[in-house]
């Protein structure tokens, strides 16, 4: 189901903007073959590919999962949408995915011991907030380490590339809240 929704959203967005596959590829850095496979529902994009597409087309990643608009929503772990990661030591889930017009997105991440996840710069005007649930998270921004302990929060300018590190011997779980300036 997720593969179909993502493919349909990408195709709709591309058609609404009157972009060819080649033009979309140039904007996103994702090959035309991959974009075509996503649109035809023959492949489910990884989180890295979705980040490239959403950044290149200046839409929140949530755009690819959103369904109906609601005024109130509760998300439990069974409602989280798994997003394929190229690294088995990193699990990424989209949490609230029903508000296509929202100016925020919520992700739940788990980093295995000694794991790291690189994040490309987000669209201009993005503020990222991190809430560490368990473990200790180190975020590298411009080669500067920032340590966030369980029960703590941090916020930063998300328009800089950054890396999440779990340097501990136990898993680290955290929530990433992306706030977009629209």
Secondary structure by P-SEA (a helix, b strand, c coil): caaaaaaaaaaaaaaaacccaaaaaaaccccaaaaaaaaaccccccaaaaaaaaaaaccccccccccccccbbbbccccccccccccccbbbbbcccccccccbbbbbbbbcccbbbbbccccccbbbbbbbcccbbbbbcccbbbbbcccbbbbccccccbbbbccccbbbbbbbbbbbcc
